[in-house]
């Protein structure tokens, strides 16, 4: 079968979806990955795995209708040239415009991978209600005939129903994010006697960086030798992004080190004690949290969609109020008060990663649902309903499939 995978960033194809793309190839399918930017390293890695790479023009964060029309025409030409039998799309514009084009060209199978509803539906997005309604309508039209809609957290289906994006009859299946390679992200015990709080994210306001800066200043008053680091890429296209000048001012005014983005976060996770993600962004299930859990790190994250699925408050970390630097500081100070707490919670994080977020289990569930397994062995009860907070099963069916026959 020929499969086209639509993305909004080349880097994500190898960093977030590489294992899934390779699993498709290993099951005998021809795979073409698509992104708006030409990344030569990504192209090489995909080619080494026998995966094609194409580029289409896209303004990832822009709202210019003429630019989006250009993207639609580019997708039409791409699909006419590639003639896929199945299209998998993730992130907002690939899902919306890829879904519209698959309907227009009557491509038989379309699967949206909803890794969060995105910036438009974040509480602090500043986007007008008119635009939100328009985006919701586009989503609804694009995914109306999707065979299965994959979501990463337990909030998305309810929100999509409230927004009119899906109907109760559509099949929505929760999967444990993109999963994490437990061999690549090995368990590393945090170094005793030190306290290093690490935030990994794109350098955006809605990733909680302002709250992290203020919390770091508060915690340092109690623990002067504590370290605080932010690792991430500058995103100039995003309206929530910081400029280099702003980051330089932050580094001068706060006890926080800014580390340039990297293709390999493992050494930085190994050097940390506690992973922090105080995001207010409308997340799906942050990959960075899963990688930190696999490394054996305690997690502090906001009590928000996506984050609350991975963090069992008080067990493998703490959930804090979004946008509240004081609440974040209080959670960080718990690790100051109890030097053993990070190691204890980190062990629980690793155990949770092994039970739920193993990338091989996640990918097998996705391939099974899309009928792409060479040997159609059923993964552990795919789609079986589970209670919130349970960790024994890989997926949660949020809407039952229609009965067959």
Secondary structure, 3 states (H helix, E strand, C coil): CEEEEECCCHHHHHHCCHHHHHHHHHCCCEEEEEECCCCHHHHHHHHHCCCEEEECCCCCCCCCHHHHHHHHHHHHHHHHHHCCCEEEEECHHHHHHHHHHHHHCCCCEEEEEECCCCHHHCCCCCCCHHHHHHHHHHHHHHHCCCCCEEECCCCHHHHHHHHCCCCCCCCEEEECCCCECCCCCCCCCCCCCCCEEEEECCCEHHHCHHHHHHHHHHHHHHCCCCEEEEEECCCCCCCCECCHHHHHHHHHHCCCEEEECCCCCHHHHHHCCEEEECCCCCCCCCHHHHHHHHHCCEEEEECCCCHHHHCCECCCEEEECCCCHHHHHHHHHHHHHCCCHHHHHHHHHHHHHHHHCEHHHHHHHHHHHCCCCCCCCCCCCCCCCCCCCCCCCCEEECCCCCCCC
